Amino acid sequence: MINRSTRKTTTLALTIAMGITLQHCASKKEVLDAADIAETYQRGLEYFEKDNYIKAEEVFTFIIYNDPGGAYADDSQFQLAETYYEREEYLLAISEYDRLIRRMKNSSYVEDAFWRKTEAYCELSPDYRLDRDMTDKALKYLYDFVDIYPESKYFDDAQLRIMEMREKLAHKMLESAKLYDTLREYESALYYYDSLIEDYGDTKIYASARLGKAGAMVALENWSEARELMNSIAIDGRADLSQKELKKMRLLGTKVLEATEAAKH
């Protein structure tokens, strides 16, 4: 049996040994130099390139907290955000991109961080049938990006994303108009069709909105306006209509012609 004196001696020795180890680790952390950080950063990149995002996150976080003013601080901050983006944790990614943009304003990564933050909002944008809040945010940041960086290498991608978000918003408005059509509340339907036509004339939904408006006019027996709009669609909008919509257009055209002929007699 170990006596009390021996047990105390053993415990004291272990405590001293642990203290020395912790001091050594702390000392080692304090004397990290540029070469050590560079090597650690490369290890983080290797983890990232192998899709080991958890390990990459640990490495980049270590650098950020242990060498916050160092040469690899902004690199690590950007790559940390990228690990979240690649794991589709977009809100966390946005937070880390924002941290770089706010705290490291002179970094060469600021433009890239702004763009990736914008892309993250686009990825968070849901189906057009769901809440539009995140789509509106994505569109806001896209417009901000092209205003701030008109010569950016991402400019063309930003334009494509803008159209993607605008198509979603236009589609949502079109569905609202169609709902009022179904409810036979044609005046309300016309309000949405007119808003869509005015605000989203650059989208593929534009022709569908004009056809929908023509249908609401026919339902309200506004034959003259319906005929004028149908003629306009026939001239420059048919190519953007689906086969189902073209069939609807022919039926509406027949109704308009019949009503016009009847009015002559």
C-alpha positions as CSV (number, residue, x, y, z in Angstrom):
1,M,0.0,0.0,0.0
2,I,1.3,3.5,-0.9
3,N,1.5,5.7,2.2
4,R,0.2,9.2,2.4
5,S,3.6,10.8,2.2
6,T,4.5,8.9,-1.0
7,R,1.1,9.8,-2.6
8,K,1.7,13.5,-1.8
9,T,5.2,13.4,-3.3
10,T,3.8,11.7,-6.5
11,T,1.0,14.2,-6.8
12,L,3.4,17.1,-6.4
13,A,5.8,15.7,-9.0
14,L,2.9,15.3,-11.5
15,T,1.7,18.9,-10.9
16,I,5.2,20.2,-11.5
17,A,5.6,18.2,-14.6
18,M,2.2,19.4,-16.0
19,G,3.2,23.0,-15.2
20,I,6.4,22.7,-17.0
21,T,4.6,21.2,-20.1
22,L,2.0,24.0,-20.1
23,Q,4.7,26.6,-19.8
24,H,6.6,25.0,-22.6
25,C,3.5,25.0,-24.9
26,A,2.7,28.6,-24.0
27,S,6.3,29.6,-24.6
28,K,6.3,27.8,-27.9
29,K,3.0,29.6,-29.0
30,E,4.5,33.0,-28.0
31,V,7.6,32.6,-30.2
32,L,5.8,31.6,-33.4
33,D,7.6,33.3,-36.2
34,A,6.6,34.0,-39.8
35,A,8.1,30.7,-41.0
36,D,6.0,28.7,-38.5
37,I,2.8,30.6,-39.5
38,A,3.6,30.1,-43.2
39,E,4.0,26.4,-42.7
40,T,0.8,26.2,-40.7
41,Y,-1.1,28.1,-43.3
42,Q,0.1,25.8,-46.1
43,R,-1.1,22.8,-44.0
44,G,-4.5,24.5,-43.7
45,L,-4.6,24.9,-47.5
46,E,-3.8,21.3,-48.0
47,Y,-6.7,20.3,-45.7
48,F,-9.0,22.6,-47.7
49,E,-7.9,21.3,-51.1
50,K,-8.6,17.7,-49.8
51,D,-12.1,18.9,-48.7
52,N,-11.2,18.3,-45.1
53,Y,-12.9,21.6,-44.1
54,I,-13.1,20.8,-40.4
55,K,-9.4,20.5,-40.0
56,A,-8.8,23.5,-42.3
57,E,-11.2,25.5,-40.1
58,E,-9.1,24.6,-37.0
59,V,-5.8,25.7,-38.7
60,F,-7.1,29.0,-40.0
61,T,-8.8,29.8,-36.7
62,F,-5.5,29.1,-34.9
63,I,-3.6,31.5,-37.1
64,I,-6.3,34.3,-36.8
65,Y,-6.1,34.1,-33.0
66,N,-2.4,33.5,-32.5
67,D,-1.1,35.9,-35.2
68,P,-3.9,38.4,-35.8
69,G,-1.6,41.1,-37.2
70,G,0.6,38.8,-39.2
71,A,1.2,38.3,-42.9
72,Y,-1.3,35.4,-43.1
73,A,-4.1,36.9,-41.0
74,D,-6.3,38.1,-43.9
75,D,-5.5,34.9,-46.0
76,S,-6.6,32.8,-43.1
77,Q,-9.7,34.9,-42.5
78,F,-10.8,34.6,-46.1
79,Q,-10.0,30.8,-46.1
80,L,-12.0,30.4,-42.9
81,A,-15.0,31.9,-44.5
82,E,-14.5,29.6,-47.5
83,T,-14.6,26.5,-45.3
84,Y,-18.0,27.5,-44.2
85,Y,-19.1,28.3,-47.7
86,E,-18.0,25.0,-49.0
87,R,-19.9,23.2,-46.2
88,E,-23.0,25.3,-47.3
89,E,-23.1,27.0,-43.9
90,Y,-23.8,30.2,-45.7
91,L,-24.8,32.4,-42.7
92,L,-21.5,31.6,-40.9
93,A,-19.6,32.2,-44.2
94,I,-21.3,35.6,-44.5
95,S,-20.3,36.5,-40.9
96,E,-16.6,35.7,-41.6
97,Y,-16.5,37.5,-45.0
98,D,-18.0,40.5,-43.2
99,R,-15.3,40.3,-40.5
100,L,-12.6,40.5,-43.2
101,I,-14.4,43.4,-45.0
102,R,-14.8,45.4,-41.7
103,R,-11.5,44.7,-40.0
104,M,-9.1,44.3,-42.8
105,K,-10.1,47.1,-45.2
106,N,-6.7,47.2,-46.9
107,S,-6.6,43.5,-47.6
108,S,-6.4,42.4,-51.2
109,Y,-9.1,39.9,-50.3
110,V,-11.8,42.5,-49.7
111,E,-13.3,42.4,-53.2
112,D,-13.3,38.6,-53.2
113,A,-14.9,38.5,-49.8
114,F,-17.6,40.9,-50.9
115,W,-18.3,38.8,-53.9
116,R,-18.4,35.5,-52.0
117,K,-20.7,37.1,-49.4
118,T,-23.0,38.1,-52.2
119,E,-22.9,34.6,-53.7
120,A,-23.7,33.2,-50.2
121,Y,-26.9,35.4,-50.1
122,C,-27.8,34.1,-53.6
123,E,-27.4,30.5,-52.3
124,L,-29.7,31.3,-49.4
125,S,-32.3,32.7,-51.8
126,P,-35.2,30.1,-51.7
127,D,-37.6,29.0,-54.4
128,Y,-39.8,31.9,-55.7
129,R,-42.8,30.4,-53.9
130,L,-41.2,31.0,-50.5
131,D,-40.4,34.2,-48.6
132,R,-38.6,36.8,-50.8
133,D,-36.5,38.4,-48.0
134,M,-33.3,36.7,-48.7
135,T,-33.7,37.2,-52.5
136,D,-34.1,40.9,-51.8
137,K,-30.9,40.9,-49.7
138,A,-29.0,39.1,-52.4
139,L,-30.2,41.6,-55.1
140,K,-29.2,44.5,-52.9
141,Y,-25.7,43.2,-52.4
142,L,-25.4,42.4,-56.0
143,Y,-26.3,45.9,-57.0
144,D,-23.9,47.3,-54.3
145,F,-21.1,45.0,-55.7
146,V,-21.4,46.2,-59.3
147,D,-21.6,49.8,-58.2
148,I,-18.4,49.5,-56.1
149,Y,-16.5,47.2,-58.4
150,P,-17.6,48.1,-62.0
151,E,-14.3,46.7,-63.4
152,S,-14.4,43.5,-61.3
153,K,-13.5,40.1,-62.8
154,Y,-16.8,39.0,-61.2
155,F,-18.8,41.6,-63.1
156,D,-20.3,39.3,-65.7
157,D,-21.1,36.7,-63.0
158,A,-22.8,39.4,-61.0
159,Q,-25.0,40.3,-64.0
160,L,-26.1,36.7,-64.4
161,R,-26.9,36.5,-60.7
162,I,-28.9,39.7,-60.8
163,M,-31.0,38.3,-63.6
164,E,-31.4,35.0,-61.7
165,M,-32.7,36.9,-58.6
166,R,-34.9,39.2,-60.7
167,E,-36.5,36.2,-62.5
168,K,-37.4,34.8,-59.1
169,L,-39.0,38.0,-58.0
170,A,-40.9,38.4,-61.3
171,H,-42.0,34.8,-61.1
172,K,-43.4,35.3,-57.6
173,M,-45.3,38.4,-58.7
174,L,-46.7,36.5,-61.7
175,E,-48.0,33.7,-59.4
176,S,-49.7,36.4,-57.3
177,A,-51.4,37.8,-60.4
178,K,-52.5,34.3,-61.5
179,L,-54.0,33.7,-58.1
180,Y,-56.2,36.7,-58.4
181,D,-57.1,35.5,-61.9
182,T,-58.2,32.2,-60.4
183,L,-60.3,34.0,-57.8
184,R,-61.8,36.1,-60.6
185,E,-60.5,39.3,-59.0
186,Y,-59.3,40.7,-62.3
187,E,-58.7,44.3,-61.1
188,S,-56.3,43.0,-58.5
189,A,-54.7,40.7,-61.1
190,L,-54.2,43.7,-63.4
191,Y,-52.4,45.6,-60.6
192,Y,-49.8,42.8,-60.3
193,Y,-49.5,42.3,-64.1
194,D,-48.9,46.0,-64.6
195,S,-46.3,46.1,-61.8
196,L,-44.5,43.2,-63.3
197,I,-44.6,44.7,-66.8
198,E,-43.2,48.0,-65.5
199,D,-40.5,46.7,-63.2
200,Y,-39.4,43.4,-64.8
201,G,-39.4,44.1,-68.5
202,D,-35.9,42.6,-68.8
203,T,-37.0,39.1,-67.6
204,K,-38.3,36.1,-69.4
205,I,-41.5,36.5,-67.4
206,Y,-42.4,39.7,-69.2
207,A,-44.2,38.1,-72.1
208,S,-46.2,35.9,-69.7
209,A,-47.2,38.9,-67.7
210,R,-48.4,40.7,-70.9
211,L,-50.4,37.6,-71.9
212,G,-51.9,37.4,-68.4
213,K,-52.9,41.0,-68.5
214,A,-54.6,40.4,-71.9
215,G,-56.5,37.6,-70.3
216,A,-57.7,39.8,-67.5
217,M,-58.8,42.4,-70.0
218,V,-60.8,39.9,-71.9
219,A,-62.4,38.7,-68.7
220,L,-63.3,42.4,-68.0
221,E,-64.5,42.7,-71.6
222,N,-62.0,45.5,-72.4
223,W,-61.9,44.3,-76.0
224,S,-60.0,47.2,-77.5
225,E,-57.2,47.2,-75.0
226,A,-57.0,43.4,-75.1
227,R,-56.8,43.4,-78.9
228,E,-54.0,46.1,-78.9
229,L,-52.0,44.1,-76.4
230,M,-52.5,40.8,-78.2
231,N,-51.2,42.4,-81.4
232,S,-48.1,43.7,-79.6
233,I,-47.5,40.2,-78.2
234,A,-47.9,38.6,-81.6
235,I,-45.2,41.0,-83.0
236,D,-42.5,40.8,-80.4
237,G,-43.4,38.4,-77.6
238,R,-44.4,35.0,-79.0
239,A,-40.9,33.6,-78.8
240,D,-40.9,33.8,-75.0
241,L,-44.2,32.0,-74.5
242,S,-44.6,28.3,-73.8
243,Q,-46.7,26.0,-76.0
244,K,-49.5,26.1,-73.3
245,E,-49.3,29.9,-73.3
246,L,-49.4,30.0,-77.1
247,K,-52.6,27.9,-77.0
248,K,-54.1,30.3,-74.5
249,M,-53.1,33.2,-76.7
250,R,-55.0,31.7,-79.7
251,L,-58.1,31.2,-77.6
252,L,-58.0,34.7,-76.3
253,G,-57.5,36.0,-79.9
254,T,-60.6,34.1,-81.0
255,K,-62.7,35.6,-78.2
256,V,-61.4,39.1,-79.0
257,L,-62.3,38.6,-82.7
258,E,-65.7,37.3,-82.0
259,A,-66.5,40.1,-79.6
260,T,-65.2,42.7,-82.2
261,E,-67.3,41.2,-85.0
262,A,-70.4,41.1,-82.7
263,A,-69.9,44.8,-81.8
264,K,-70.0,45.7,-85.5
265,H,-73.5,44.3,-85.9
